[in-house]
Amino acid sequence: MANVIETEKLTKFYGKARGIIDVDLQVAEGEIFGFIGPNGAGKSTTIRTLLGLIRKTSGQAHIFGLDCEKDKVKILADVGYLPGEIYYYDHMRAGDLLRYSASFYGKDCTARIHELSEILELDLGKRIEDMSLGNKKKVGIAQGLLHSPRLIILDEPTSGLDPLMQRAFFDLIRHENERGATVLFSSHILSEVQRICDRVAIIKEGRLISTQRIADLRQNAYKRVSIVAQAPLEAFALPGAADISVDGCTARFIYRGDINALFSALSRYSLANADITEPELEEIFLHYYADRGETV
Amino acid sequence: MNVYLFELRRSLKSAAVWTAVLLAAVIVLIAAFYPVYYNSRADLEAILAGFPPEFSAAFGLAVNDIFSFGGFYAFCFLYLSLMGAVMAASLGLQIFAREKQGRCTDFLLTKPRSRFVLFFAKLLAALTLLVASNAFFLPVLAALYAAYGHGEASMGRVVLAASALFFTELVMLAAAVAAAIFARRIRSVSGTATAIGFAGFILTALHSILKEDALRYITPYKYFDPAMAFSAGHFEPRYAAAAALATVLLLAAALTRYCSADTRAL
């Protein structure tokens, strides 16, 4: 399958400050590709370089086989972009903004605008500056999808959306993907990427450190576990647990492994409470790479 | 074309208001004040003779010229060009800093248009509004001359003198475009446009006081002298050339920056 996005040793420095270094990224046609990393890791720099918003320092970046700088106009005709933070022109209604956005693509997007506004429950007659963050995000989603692009680039798309709307958004992205669109989904929330993506690239401190299938990542899934026992915990140990801290009746640790084995092991204790959450991405990186004996 | 029409629509109201202010100013200054000046020549000469020469110079008062229509218009031109400059700067800043102000540069620059095309669409919109404004100003000045002039110049010269405002506005538009593109942030369009306009006014006052020829090359309101257009039928070529050069250089610098600069993330 051809790659829709392909970068080779893509590097960007802002003066002396690091942006991204030697990023090799391949996103195949038709896949939903996650791009994950902590804040400041270089996700947005990579995306902005691909979109021609910033100029690369060195390396190559291609979309649809075309050069991202030389052929920017041709590429952008088939790209929909949703930025992380949504700002639009002052004193403009959502419908006017979407019509202005559509006017760049040389096709009638009226029906699509209405379809998207219905799915997203978006009031086209409302001024954008009067909208909540979530509704502004909906305008952003609609303007990114109204021309039925072949490639959709989403930079932290779900911030500000309530859970119901997040679900509608993911359904919409899946639908676009079924239609044939390739999706690059950037996020710092692992669970969000796991929910929708086929593969994921992990970026840290400007370097791409791993590209994995989501299924493989799930097998290595980490959980942050916190338990409160009914009696003080002494010499607490558990296979697959790391970073264990015990304080009286409370134990906290990072767990990797079969979740059934975790419950089975915990059943030995008489618990007052248990809390299993998604660890911070930073924690996953630390443990995942510590396991592999690598420095991150 | 869509960007051109969008910018035209968004700035039309501002241009219309400024044009109305300019027309009102020129009508009031010439229709209301010029006949009074003209009919009170002896008294005014006595008053103006009492002013310190530097004061008169700074405000564009030349005793010998002010009683002819061309001289009076040249005196008014300093203030009209200040208004025209603020209008042109305001349009330039509005149009070229619109995305910066709305923090929506990403929106425009991820559309399938080259930055070169976007720049010229915006510039064309600003120019269209300035041309439209002057399309009202020129005939109004010609009509005022027909009503209050004393036949000292042909209508061609009147039109040339009136066009001084347009050419001055072009220079100030270029300065505003460069300011909009090079500045990291434009907090207030009206504040910045007024500052640009007054910078030109201060340079003009300085030139009038110091009488330094070299200073005139960087004094935008002195590039096109309407008094000379009235009396000689042309502008001074070296200053017109300086204006053209300044305009081209400012626009070229702005275009280069617009096409090549990284767009900062929010």
Interface residues (C-beta under 8 A of the other chain):
Chain A: Y14 S44 T45 R48 L51 G52 L53 I54 R55 K72 V73 K74 L76 A77 V79 Y81 P83 G84 E85 Y87 Y88 Y89 D90 Y100 S101 S103 F104 Y105 Q143
Chain B: N2 F6 R10 R98 E99 Q101 G102 R103 C104 D106 F107 L109 T110 K111 P112 R113 S114 S260 D262 T263 A265 L266
